[in-house]
Amino acid sequence: MKKIIISQNSTKMRLDIFLSQNLNASRAQVADFIKSQSVRINGKICTKPSALLKPNDCVEFSEPQTLQNAESSAFTQDKTLDSKKEFSQIEILYKDDDILLLNKPPNLIIHDAPSTKEPTLLDWLKLTQKPLDSLSGNLRYGIVHRLDRFTSGALAVARNLKAHTSLSNQLKTRTMGRIYLAVITPKLKNDMIIECYLGRNPKNRLKMAKLASVDSYFARDSQLLRDSHFSRTPQSTQNLKTPQSAPTLPKNLRYAKSAFVKLLDSKNGCFELIAIKLFTGRTHQIRAHLESINRHILGDELYGYKQESSGISYNGRILLHAYIMYLQHPRMMDTLFFKAPLFADMLNFLEQNFQKDKLNEVLDSDTLLQRFSHF
């Protein structure tokens, strides 16, 4: 029986997330483990994966043999051989003793899951990196955030526990983030911010959707809503999420805010290249926000893309790429910027359908960062 005391400096964390990190297992595996009455919090059996852990809580659990066996057998020799092509496309953008910055190729899954047969980024980390030390004695590999399977681009990995804590905190405070590139149709009318509440689409549980506007939950405070500056400052945005007069939000609704800027129209005028900055980090946030205004990323059929809308025959992967990452170095404390070059499929598409000379201008890193300075 393992026993872990949650440190006094820790923030509240869901039980399934905590065990997933300490057991190096998927959330789905951990949820089943919790429901099997194998976990105690402060001496009492807990069967709720969503239970929140607080500082000084005592978590006890037996080493789950089924998860151990799955872990040891998941990455077989055959899978290693099959993975050579996928792993060869992973580009290391930066590496030191604290952090590893990668350019994730499209069609690479981040984490293992019971249904995952193909190689994952976690498999690559197991082959190439040392695990993080863990107080529980279990192996961890420093993944602090994710990209969807068919989304490519910049991804940060912590190489020690101090760096993992630092990067995780930066994600919460949004001092660490990414600027994305996407090709969408129809075109945006102008640069814009979208903010709303996202939740699971009731008609398709694979999708996220806008389930409530910001105004609908705070309409009682009409004076507040008439203040056009209110949603444009960091402090007021924080207040907007949880004002004292606000009604209680329905369970599983999450506030989400994104900024979108226009970059370049396509040659045929039917689609455009845009850049996106996230102020929150919700599942499928960019895709759901665009669908909420009837815009769609090329290739994103789950969120409504149709070939005829783009004026060309495109049936490739979703054209979404995490292009720039910024973060504060965990040890040196200076702010670093990294650019993840486009992969051949998206780069070739852009060069064929946009004017090359203008592409080089709009993809300049300094220019892109400046475009978001007024948001």
ABEGO torsion letter per residue (X at the ends): XBBBBBBAABBBBBAAAAAAAAAGBBAAAAAAAAAAGABBBGGBBBABAABBBBBGBBBBBBBBAAAAAAAAAABBAAAAAAAAAAAAABBBABBBAABBBBBBBBGBBABBBAABABBBAAAAAAAABBBBBBAAGBBBAGBABBBBAABBEBBBBBABAAAAAAAAAAAAAGABBBBBBBBBOBBBABBBBBBBBBBBBAABAABBBBABBAAAAAAABAAAAABAAAAABAAAAAAAABBAABBBBBBGBBBBBBBBBBABBBAAGABBBBBBBBABBBBGAAAAAAAAAGBBBBGBAAAGBBAAAAGBBBABBBBBBBABBBBBBAAAGBBBBBBBBBBAAAAAAAAAABBAAAAAAAABAAAAAAAAAAX
